[in-house]
Amino acid sequence: MKNQVKSLARTVWEVLKFEAVCKLFAILLVCPLLNGVFRIYATSEGLHFNGDIVSAFLSPAGAAVLLFVLAGAAAFVYWELSTVIRIAALTRQGTPFRWRELWWGSLWGLGALRGVSFPASAVFYLGIFPLAAVGYVNTLLPTLALPGFIYSELRRYGAPGVAAMLAIPALYYLPAALCLFAPLYMALERRGFFDAARCSLRAWRRLGWRVLAVAGACLAWVGVATRIAQYWRRNRLELTDFDAALLRNLLYSQAFRIDFVYWLLRAVLDAAAMALFIRLLLACADPGRTLRAVADPAWQGDAAVIAGVLRRRLGAWRSRWAARWQRRGVRAAAVALCLGLAVWLLGGSAPPPLVHPPVVIGHRGCIYEVENTLPAIETAAALGADYAEIDVQLSADGVPVVVHDGNLWRLAGQNVSVGDSTAAQLAAIPLPASGYATQDGAIPTLEALLAWVAADPARPGLLVELKPAGDGAAPLAAAVLALVEQYDLGSRLMFMSQDLYSVNTLKSAHPEWWIGYCAYSSAGELYEGIWRYDVDFLAVEESMLSNRLTRLARSQSLPLYVWSVYDSDKMLQYLQMGVTGLITDYPDFARAVTDAYRAKDTAAYRLAAPGLAA
């Protein structure tokens, strides 16, 4: 028993050491390389936000770039996990090994990805296993989750939406469970993915009573991860957050300091738990210890020749640098270089003041009444929202109406197209109450909501999102402009759209209005070119938010709003990062978080948000 504990402790220690080096390798080389290739191509194609992404990557050059990035990511993730498995197997066997042998053995193990095994492996190692998030944790994608707004939209579909929410996890938990042992056979026997998957199924059949141990370990993993997620609901730092501004973030960003400590603790916990989990899988799938690892496996064929050349060249390079390091001048130059790098990383002043204090924006009004209706907006106002976000489309008779979907099937259960119906026809269609809603609703016109805002200066403003259909951007923008000018509400409203033409049209007509761009995805120019666009703010989907984006936006005095936020812990995290607009279905939660944050906030702001007192 004592020897077993020592063996387990050695497994954990060796895995922790490897994971530390692996994460540095990923931060300094792998992630910048893969992201750089992707971004360079996307920017060269003139991509901005979510426009033309699919067509750009369907071209031969785009497909080649995409395949390079996916192949590189899949190979790295498999290499990392296979190395951890080899460490677990070697320490279980009591086989001594040197790190140099471990690295070469892991490169040898990449042969498991040959042929048709590669694309299947990529799907599992980059998709299925990170989504299931049980047992195997990699550096590039520790976990993977669908954007929160997808589940939010599914909830709006009632029972069918709930059924879809329950069915989605089965699409990745079931294959992840069936192939749970496949990485062991790939890493230790160099089997292709499909062969390893068959071995995994056979391993399940041989488990006998040991299936309880494996199932218990999986359930324990999910249970602990769930409890951690319940306690710590903030987003984890990503590898892209560890850039040249790391030290400045630690100095000036409250959110980054908190999240960095959590990232370190979670990295250690995940690595240790993965080491013990793999040891359990090995013990259950291979009680006879026939599944073994070789510290320095023999290379064969052309691969052996290439490996031999590389080993000799690397050995010679290592010897030359060791000899040079003995020179006092080389060591002095290295110290000077490190000091210069530290000064550069710490250089720069504190970030400039944020443009305006954080505001609470009710998403489609709020979730407590039928979306985009007057009762939803009135309830949002009663719950403390500074603005109510609404979606505006054009009816068949040219009237701006407030509705999100282009078809009323979800809201009304009727196959009615908004663009093919008049405003009167749309208003006559009842919108049944569902979810938290207490009363049925009806589709209002934009004019009706503008009249409601204009009737009382104390009422919250509106964040008007233009959603043109087809080639209807020009008439929709013209109709919205005419109504807002008629009611003279430009100073109390904000405007945004995912259609750049609509944004530019409004900005050209009224540069003094508060007009922004709404983005739900980006490939290319969000970081590199958003600052060139004449917008007053940027509204991004929650999964797009990062420390880098908030830092760049703040340096350019561009307010960031994030949608749609449902968790109070994440609301606080985003405010600490520098977000100044929370777009949420739950304005009451956001109001409480924002007020508590402002009570302790000593930051200076340049001006007030449109229509609000400073």
KAURHU-V369695 format. One record per backbone hydrogen bond with DSSP energy under -0.5 kcal/mol. CO is the residue of the C=O (numbers start at 1). NH is the residue of the N-H. Records with the same first field share a line. If there is no record, write none. Layout:
CO=NH / NH
This chain:
1=5
2=6
3=7
4=8
5=9
6=10
7=11
8=12
9=13
10=14
11=15
12=16
13=17
14=18
15=19
16=20
17=21
18=22
19=23
20=24
21=25
22=26
23=27
24=28
25=29 / 30
26=31
29=33
30=34
31=35
32=36
33=37
34=38
35=39
36=40
37=41
38=42
39=43
40=44
41=45
42=47
43=46
47=525
48=51
49=523
50=53
52=56
53=57
54=58
55=58 / 59
56=59
59=63
60=64
61=65
62=66
63=67
64=68
65=69
66=70
67=71
68=72
69=73
70=74
71=75
72=76
73=77
74=78
75=79
76=80
77=81
78=82
79=83
80=84
81=85
82=86
83=87
84=88
85=89
86=90
87=91
88=92
89=93
90=94 / 95
94=96
98=102
99=103
100=104
101=105
102=106
103=107
104=108
105=109
106=110
107=110
108=111
109=112
110=113
111=114
114=117
115=118
116=120
117=121
118=122
119=123
120=124
121=125
122=126
123=127 / 128
124=129
127=131
128=132
129=133
130=144
134=136
135=137
139=142
141=138
147=150 / 151
148=152
149=153
150=154
151=155
152=156
153=156
154=157
155=158
157=160
158=162
159=163
160=164
161=165
162=166
163=167
164=168
165=169
166=170
167=170 / 171
168=171 / 172
169=172 / 173
170=174
172=176
173=177
174=178
175=179
177=180
179=182 / 183
181=184 / 185
182=186
183=187
184=188
185=189 / 191
186=190
192=196
193=197
194=198
195=199
196=200
197=201
198=202
199=203
200=204
201=205
202=206
203=207
204=207
207=210
208=211
209=212
210=214
211=215
212=216
213=217
214=218
215=219
216=220
217=221
218=222
219=223
220=224
221=225
222=226
223=227
224=228
225=229
226=230
227=231
228=232
231=233
238=241
239=242
241=243
243=246
245=249
246=250
247=251
248=252
249=253
252=254
253=257
254=258
255=259
256=260
257=261
258=262
259=263
260=264
261=265
262=266
263=267
264=268
265=269
266=270
267=271
268=272
269=273
270=274
271=275
272=276
273=277
274=278
275=279
276=280
277=281
278=282
279=283
280=284
281=285
282=286
286=289
290=292
294=297
300=303 / 304
301=304 / 305
302=306
303=307
304=308
305=309
306=310
307=311
308=312
309=313
310=314
311=315
312=316
313=317
314=318
315=319
316=320
317=321
318=322
319=323
320=324
321=325
322=326
323=326
324=327
327=331
328=332
329=333
330=334
331=335
332=336
333=337
334=338
335=339
336=340
337=341
338=342
339=343
340=344
341=345
342=346
343=347
354=606
355=607
359=361 / 582
360=362 / 386 / 387
361=584
362=364 / 365 / 389
364=366 / 372
366=369
367=436
368=438
370=373
372=444
373=377
374=378
375=379
376=380
377=381
378=382
379=383
380=385
381=384
386=461
387=362
388=463
389=364 / 365
390=465
391=403
392=467
393=401
395=398
399=395
400=446
401=393 / 403
406=418
408=412 / 413 / 414
409=413
414=416
416=408
417=420
418=396 / 421
421=396
422=426
423=427
424=428
426=429 / 443
428=430
430=432
431=441
434=437
439=370
441=431
442=444
444=402
445=449
446=450
447=451
448=452
449=453
450=454
451=455
453=456
456=459
461=388
462=464 / 494
463=390 / 465
464=466 / 496
465=392
466=498
469=472
472=476
473=477
474=478
475=479
476=480
477=481
478=482
479=483
480=484
481=485
482=486
483=487
484=488 / 489
489=492 / 493
490=514
493=514
494=464
495=516
496=466
497=518
498=500
499=503
500=504
501=505
502=506
503=507
504=508
505=509
506=510
510=513
513=515
514=495
515=536 / 537
516=497
517=519 / 539
519=541
523=525
524=528
525=529 / 530
526=530
529=532
530=533
533=535
536=559
537=517
538=540 / 561
539=519
540=563
541=544 / 545
542=545
546=550
547=551
548=552
549=553
550=554
551=555
552=556
553=558
554=557
557=559
559=538
560=580 / 581
561=540
562=583
563=542
567=571
568=572
569=573
570=574
571=575
572=576
573=577
574=578 / 579
575=578
576=255
580=359
581=562 / 583
582=361 / 584
583=564 / 565
584=363
585=367 / 587
586=590
587=591
588=592
589=593
590=594
591=595
592=596
593=597
594=598
595=599
596=600
597=600 / 601
604=354
609=612
